Amino acid sequence: MWRSRSARKCNYILTSTKPQKRKKKTMKTINIDLTDKQHCMLSRIAKGDKRKVSDLIYLALSRGFEYMYCETALHIDKVDSDYTDKEKKQIAKNKKLEASKGWGDLNYDEKEKRGYEYVCSSMANYPCENDFMPGFAESLERNATEGLAKVEGGEG
């Protein structure tokens, strides 16, 4: 598609894991505007690296996220699919405990003795043992290296 000011609109399909009741994953599209010169250079780079342009974009995104956030802290809210089964069970247990009579009068140690455990509602990338960014970057890379069909059926 050609656009004004000699910009080319390129559609690259990236996978997105939108939480659904059935474990079916959906595809989302990201559109970026490139000048003819930028598109030409991107195409030449992909050809020189013996890749499709879309695969090069996945790999560039993957590495870009890794390097962009390797020393920059980022905190994002968890969505339901980010919680482990263990965390989900603990959240349910915590809600029951919080609804019990006299809960608000207990100190934290007493709450812990009854089984309460704090479950974090956000994810961080740095400094953190559970850095989510490498896994996200690897999932983008798998789109190019393993193909979308394999990524769709697996974790990503």
C-alpha positions as CSV (number, residue, x, y, z in Angstrom):
1,M,0.0,0.0,0.0
2,W,1.5,3.4,-1.0
3,R,0.9,6.4,1.2
4,S,1.6,10.1,0.9
5,R,5.1,11.5,1.6
6,S,6.6,8.4,0.0
7,A,5.8,6.3,3.1
8,R,5.0,2.6,2.8
9,K,2.7,1.0,5.2
10,C,3.9,-2.5,6.1
11,N,1.8,-5.1,7.9
12,Y,3.7,-7.6,9.9
13,I,1.7,-10.2,11.8
14,L,2.9,-10.7,15.4
15,T,1.4,-13.2,17.8
16,S,-0.4,-12.1,20.9
17,T,-1.7,-14.3,23.6
18,K,-5.1,-12.7,24.6
19,P,-6.5,-14.7,27.5
20,Q,-9.6,-16.6,26.5
21,K,-11.7,-19.3,28.1
22,R,-10.6,-21.8,25.5
23,K,-6.8,-22.0,25.1
24,K,-7.0,-20.6,21.6
25,K,-4.5,-17.9,20.7
26,T,-5.3,-15.0,18.5
27,M,-3.2,-13.1,16.0
28,K,-2.8,-9.4,16.1
29,T,-1.3,-7.1,13.5
30,I,1.0,-4.1,14.0
31,N,1.3,-1.5,11.2
32,I,4.4,0.6,10.9
33,D,5.0,3.4,8.4
34,L,8.3,3.3,6.5
35,T,9.7,5.5,3.8
36,D,10.6,3.9,0.5
37,K,14.2,4.2,1.4
38,Q,13.7,2.6,4.8
39,H,11.7,-0.3,3.3
40,C,14.3,-0.8,0.6
41,M,17.1,-0.9,3.3
42,L,15.1,-3.3,5.5
43,S,14.5,-5.6,2.5
44,R,18.1,-5.5,1.5
45,I,19.2,-6.3,5.0
46,A,16.8,-9.3,5.2
47,K,18.0,-10.5,1.8
48,G,21.6,-10.2,2.8
49,D,20.9,-12.2,6.0
50,K,18.9,-14.7,3.9
51,R,15.7,-14.0,5.8
52,K,12.1,-12.9,5.1
53,V,11.5,-9.3,6.1
54,S,8.9,-10.4,8.7
55,D,11.4,-12.8,10.3
56,L,14.0,-10.0,10.5
57,I,11.4,-7.8,12.2
58,Y,10.7,-10.5,14.8
59,L,14.3,-11.0,15.5
60,A,14.9,-7.2,15.7
61,L,12.0,-6.8,18.1
62,S,13.3,-9.7,20.2
63,R,16.8,-8.3,20.5
64,G,15.5,-4.8,20.8
65,F,13.4,-5.6,23.9
66,E,16.3,-7.5,25.5
67,Y,18.8,-4.7,25.0
68,M,16.4,-1.8,25.6
69,Y,15.3,-3.1,29.0
70,C,18.5,-4.9,30.2
71,E,19.3,-2.2,32.7
72,T,16.1,-0.2,32.8
73,A,13.5,-1.2,35.3
74,L,10.0,-1.9,34.0
75,H,7.0,-2.9,36.1
76,I,3.7,-4.1,34.4
77,D,0.5,-5.3,35.9
78,K,-0.1,-9.1,35.7
79,V,-3.1,-10.4,33.7
80,D,-4.8,-13.6,34.7
81,S,-2.6,-15.7,32.4
82,D,0.6,-14.4,34.1
83,Y,-0.3,-16.0,37.4
84,T,0.9,-19.5,38.1
85,D,-1.5,-22.2,39.3
86,K,0.1,-22.0,42.7
87,E,-0.4,-18.2,42.8
88,K,-4.0,-18.5,41.7
89,K,-4.7,-21.0,44.5
90,Q,-3.0,-18.7,47.0
91,I,-5.1,-15.7,45.9
92,A,-8.3,-17.7,46.4
93,K,-7.0,-18.8,49.8
94,N,-6.1,-15.2,50.7
95,K,-9.6,-14.0,49.8
96,K,-11.2,-16.6,52.0
97,L,-8.9,-15.6,54.9
98,E,-9.5,-11.9,54.4
99,A,-13.3,-12.5,54.6
100,S,-13.0,-14.4,57.9
101,K,-14.1,-12.7,61.1
102,G,-11.5,-10.6,62.9
103,W,-9.0,-10.8,60.0
104,G,-8.4,-7.0,60.1
105,D,-7.3,-7.2,63.7
106,L,-4.5,-9.7,63.1
107,N,-0.9,-8.6,62.5
108,Y,1.0,-9.8,59.5
109,D,2.8,-12.7,61.4
110,E,-0.6,-14.0,62.7
111,K,-2.0,-13.8,59.2
112,E,0.9,-15.8,57.8
113,K,0.4,-18.4,60.5
114,R,-3.1,-18.9,59.2
115,G,-1.8,-19.5,55.7
116,Y,-1.7,-16.0,54.2
117,E,1.0,-15.4,51.6
118,Y,1.4,-12.2,49.6
119,V,1.0,-12.6,45.9
120,C,2.5,-9.9,43.8
121,S,0.2,-8.4,41.2
122,S,2.9,-7.0,38.9
123,M,5.9,-8.3,37.0
124,A,9.3,-6.6,36.8
125,N,12.3,-7.1,34.6
126,Y,15.2,-5.6,36.5
127,P,16.5,-6.3,39.1
128,C,14.4,-9.4,39.5
129,E,14.8,-13.1,39.8
130,N,11.7,-13.6,37.7
131,D,12.6,-11.2,34.9
132,F,9.8,-11.6,32.3
133,M,11.7,-9.8,29.4
134,P,13.9,-12.7,28.3
135,G,11.0,-15.1,28.0
136,F,9.0,-12.5,26.0
137,A,12.0,-11.8,23.7
138,E,12.5,-15.5,23.2
139,S,8.8,-15.9,22.2
140,L,9.2,-13.2,19.6
141,E,12.4,-14.9,18.3
142,R,10.6,-18.3,18.1
143,N,8.1,-16.7,15.7
144,A,10.9,-16.4,13.2
145,T,13.0,-19.4,14.0
146,E,10.3,-22.0,14.5
147,G,7.4,-20.5,12.5
148,L,4.1,-19.2,13.7
149,A,2.4,-22.6,13.4
150,K,4.7,-24.2,16.0
151,V,4.5,-21.1,18.3
152,E,0.7,-21.1,18.0
153,G,0.5,-24.6,19.4
154,G,3.0,-24.1,22.1
155,E,3.7,-21.6,24.8
156,G,4.4,-18.1,23.7
